[in-house]
Amino acid sequence: MIRVIEVAALFFKLGAISFGGPAAHIALMEQEVVVKRGWLSREHFLDLLAATNLVPGPNATEMAIHIGFVHAGWPGLVAGGVAFIVPAFLISLALAIVYVRFGTLPQGAALFYGVNPAVMAIILTATYRLGRTAIRDKAAVALGVACLGAVMLGVNEVMVLLTAGVTGILIYASPRWPWLAAIVFGFAPPTFALAHGLDDKLARLGLFFLKVGALIFGSGMVLFAFIQRDVVTGYGWLSQKQLVDAIAVGQMTPGPVLSSATFIGYLVAGLPGAIVSTLAIFLPSFAIMSVVGPWIPRLRTMPVVQACLKGVNAAVVAAILSIVITLAHAAVVDGWTAGMALIALLLLVRYRVETWQLVLGGAAIGVVHNYLLV
């Protein structure tokens, strides 16, 4: 029991203070569990980190889940993941309540006037950094361009990701693996039909985030490509401006970026929507790590898995880039916001400013700009 408490206390603290995205979260975990506490060796930690890249879901959350399992068994698995998620859930919920109440007032509009250009810069930078890692040959470039075209033409992002994974297997793996690709691809359409066939908004919301949580690879940013397609365009539950604001909330709060699901769920269906969305998007991570956690290091040596990931990662970059193209007009509305987006991009790329600092700075500039015009 003492070990479970230790796990819960550590990851609650990390969930409350870890700004800056997955890289910052994982760096803090390494400092705490390897250097300070010695729960894992550095080699074990690095093996686990590499292995989490082979399965869907947010890497930092899956690291918390698995470290909890290593230190305190099955109770630790639950305690680590839940404790890491709870602070972001509570903060995102509070911001959603404030946003719904005050977001349409001039003060709220001023705040997001400066935040949204910073968000566009953050997404562009994430696209560039992921692209440098994921797209390394002509086949990956061609696949990425094809995926971007498909997304912009309205093809479902999940179908694009799965098709890219199949294509990756066909391009990079041995010819004996296409049958596996066909089986994986075949499970997708019934899931989409079920999600769109439900009538109850809360059930559709939960199934949507469950699907997203089970299929996110590469970056939590791809969450917003799914939301743009289904929640904004498909269901009409959010406007594009609200989606940009939700991305901003995900960047200005500590913990996993997928906590934006809490904010979005509250906007769509109030407190029940926030709870259902949060549970649904993180549930696949617990299920995946419970079932395949002990085995995923072995997957690193399987050529078919590596080939599939090459295809999926190219599609992830395309999906995130499509968000910039689609939402830019909602974030960059005049010369001021265009200038702020360029400055934010420079600060991120050249000086590596933390994303949460950039978002808060943009909010301050937006408020100042509003008062200068009054």
N, C-alpha and C positions, 0 to 999 in steps of 0.2 A: 504493500500500500504506500509506503514511503516513496518508492521509486515512481509510482503513478503520480503522486503529488509533485515530485520533483519535475517530472515531464510537463505536467499541466502548468506549473508556475513558470517554468522557463519559456514555454511557447506562448503563453499568454503575454509575457513581457515582450517577447520578440514580435508578436502580432501587434502590439501597441506602439512599438518604437521603430519598426523596420520600414522606413520610407525608401523610395528609390527603385522599386521594381524587383523582379526575381533575383537578379545578380546581387543586389544589396542584401536581400533576405538571406540568401545562401551564404554570403560572406559572413554575416552575423552568426548564422548557425555553426559554421566552421570554427569561428572564434570561440563560441560557447561550448560546443560538444566535443571538439577535438583538443583545442588548446587549453581551455580552462578546466573542463570536467573530465576529459579523457574517456568519454563514453564510447567513442569510436576512434580507431586509428585513422590517420590521414589517408592511407591507401583505401581503407574500407569506405570512408566518406566519399572519395573521388569515384570509386567504383559505383557507389549508390547514385551519385549525381549523374554519371554517364548513363546508368541504367534507366533512370527516370525519363530520359530523353527518348526512350524507345516505346513508351506507352503514353496514351492520351492523358490529358489533365494538367493542372498547374504544377510545375516542378517543385516550387517552394513548399506548397501544401503537401505534396507527396513525400518530400524529404521529411517534413515534420511528422507525418504519419509513420514513416518507416523508422525514423530514429526513435520515436516513442515505442515502437514494437521491439527494437533491439534492446532498449534499456529496461522496459517494463512489460514486455509480452503483449498479449491482446488488449488488456486494459490500457496499456500505454499507447497502443496504436490509436485507440479512440481518443484518449486524452490529448495526445500531441496534436492531432488534426483539429479537434474541436477548439482547443485552447488557442490555437493559432488563428482560427477563423473568427472567433467571437468578437475581439476588439474591432475588427474592420466591419463586421455586421452591425454592431451597435453604433459606430460612428457614421456609417453610411445611412443607417435608418434615421438617425437624428438629422443628418443633412437633408434627407428626402422629405422629412416632416417640415423642416424650415423652408425648403425649396417650394413645396406645394403651397405653403402659406404665404411666402414672401417673394417667390421667384419671379412673379410678374410685375412687381413694383419697380419703380425706377432704380432703386438701390440694387436690387437683384440683377436687373438688366445690365447695370454698369459693371457689376462684379464679373459677369460672364463675358462682357464685351472685351475685357482684357485677357480672361482665362482661355477663351476658345482659340485664339491664334496660337497660344502656347501649346495647346493640345494638338493642333495640326502639325506643329514642329516636332512634337514628341512622337507622333505616329510616323512622320516621314523619317525621322532618325531611326526608329525601330525597324522600319522597312529596309533602310540602307544597311544597317548592321546585320540583320537577319539575311538579307540578300547576299552579302559578302560571304557568309558562311554556307548558305544553302545552294547558291547557284554558281557552280564552278566549271561547267563545261557547256558546249553548244546545245546539247540535248536538254539540259536543265533550263537554259535560256529560252529555247523554243517552247518547252512545256510551261514555263512561267508566263510567257506571252499568251499562249493559248488559254491558260487558266484565267488570266486577267480579262481577256476578251469574253470568255464564257460568263464570268461573274458580271461584267458590265452589261451583257445582253440579257441578264436575268436568270441564268441557270442557278439552281439552288447550290449554296456554298458547300454543303455537306456532300452533295453529289460530285462537285468539282474536286473536293479533297479525296474522296474515295476513288474517283476515276484517275486522279493523278497518282495515287498509290498503286493502282493496278498498272498504269503506264510505266511507273518506275520499276516494278517487278519485271515487266516485259522488256524494258530497255537494259536494265543493269544486272538482272539475275539470270540464273541458269534457265534454259528453256523448259525444264521439267516443272516449273512453279506456276504456270498460267492457270492451272485448275484451281489452285488456292485463291488466286486473285479473283477468279470468277465467282467463287463461293462467297467471299467477303463482299463483293460488289452486289451480289444478289440479295443480301439482307437489307439493303438500304431502302428501296422504294416502299415496302410495307410500313416501315417506321414513319416515313414522311406522310403517308396516307392516313395513318392513325392520328398523327399530330394535328392534321388539318381537318379531320373528320369529327373531332370532339366539339360539342356545343358550349360546354361550360368554360368560361374564360379562365378560371383558376386552374382547372385541369389542363387546359391547353398551355397555360403559362408554365405549369410544372413540367409537363412533358417536353416542352420546347427547351427549357434549361437542362433537363435531364439529358436530352439528345446532345446539346452543346457540350456539357461537361464530359460526356463520353467520347467526344470526337475532336476536342481541341488538341492540336499539336503545335509545337514551336513557340507560340507566344499567346498570352492571354488577350492580346490585342485583337486576335482573330474573332473573339467573342462579338465584337462590334460589327463585323461583317455579317454574322448570322442575324444579329438584331436588326441591322439595316434591311436585310432581305425579308425577314418574317414579321418582326414586331412593328417596324415602321411601314414598309411597303405592303406586306401581306395582310396583316391584321389591322393596321392603322391605329394601333394603340398609343404610339408616340409620334411626335413630330421629329423632323431631322434636327431641329434646334435642341429639343430635349435629349436626343441621343448624344449630341456634342457635349451638352452639359453633364450627362451621365459619364462620359469618358473623362471629363475634367474631375468629377468627384472621385473616380477610380484612381486618378493620379495624385490627388491631394490628400488622400487618406492612407494610413499605414496598412500593412498586411497585403494579402493577395489582391491583384487587380480585379479578379473575378467577383470581388465584393460589390462591384458595380451592379451585379444582378440584384442585390438587396435594394438599391436605389431605384432601379428600373421596375422591379416587382411592386414596390410601394406606389410608384406613379401609376402603374396599370391597375392594381387591385388593392391598394391600401396595405394595412399591416398583414393580413393573410397572404397577400401577394408577395410581400417582402420575405416572409418566412418560407413560403413554398419555393420561391425562386432560389433562395440561399441553400435550402436543403437539397433541392434538385440538382443544382450545378456542381455541388461538392460531393454528393453521394457517390458518383462514379469513381472518384479518386479513392475513397475508402474501399469500395468494392474491388477495384483493380489492384490496389496494394495488398489487400487481404488475400486475394486469390493468387496473384502472380508475383507479388513482391519478392518472395524468396527465390524465384526462378529468373527474374529479369536480367541479372548479370550474365546468364548463359545466352540470352537472346542476342547479346552484343556480337557474338561470333557467328550468327546465322546470316548468310549472304542475302536471303530473301527479305529479312527484316530491314537490313541496311538499304537494300534497293527500294523497298516500299517507302522508307522514310525520305529518301532522296526525292522521290516524286511528290510526296505529301508536303515536304518543306518548300518546294518550289511553288506549290499551290497556296501555302500559307502566306508567303511573301506577296503573291498576287492578290489574295483576299484583303490583306491589310492595306496595300496600295489602293485598292478600289475604294476603301473607306475615305482616304484622303481626296480622291477625285470626286466622290459623291457628296461629301460634306463640306468641301472647301468653301462653297458659296454661302453656306450658313455661318461659317466662322470668320471668313475674310470678307468684310462688307464694305470697306473703304480704304483709303490710303493709310490711315493710322493702323488699322488691324493688319494690313499687308506688311507694313514696316515692323510691327511687333512680331509677326510670324518669322520674318527674316532674321531679326535680332535673336529671337529665341532659338532658331536653328543654329546660328553661329555660336551661341553660348553652349548649346548641347554638344555640337560636333567639335568645336575648337577647345572649349574650356571645361567640358564634361560637368556642367552644372547639374545638380540633382533635379529630377523632374518635379518633385514636390516644391522645391524652392522656386522653380520656374513658374509653376501654377500659382503659387501665392504671390509672387512678384507681378504676374499678369493681372491678378485680381486687384492688387494695389494700384497699378497703372490705370485699370479700368475705372476705379472709383475716382482717382485724381482727374482723369479725363472728363468724367461726368460733371465734377464740380467746376472745372474750367469753362464748361459750356453753359453753366447756370448763370 
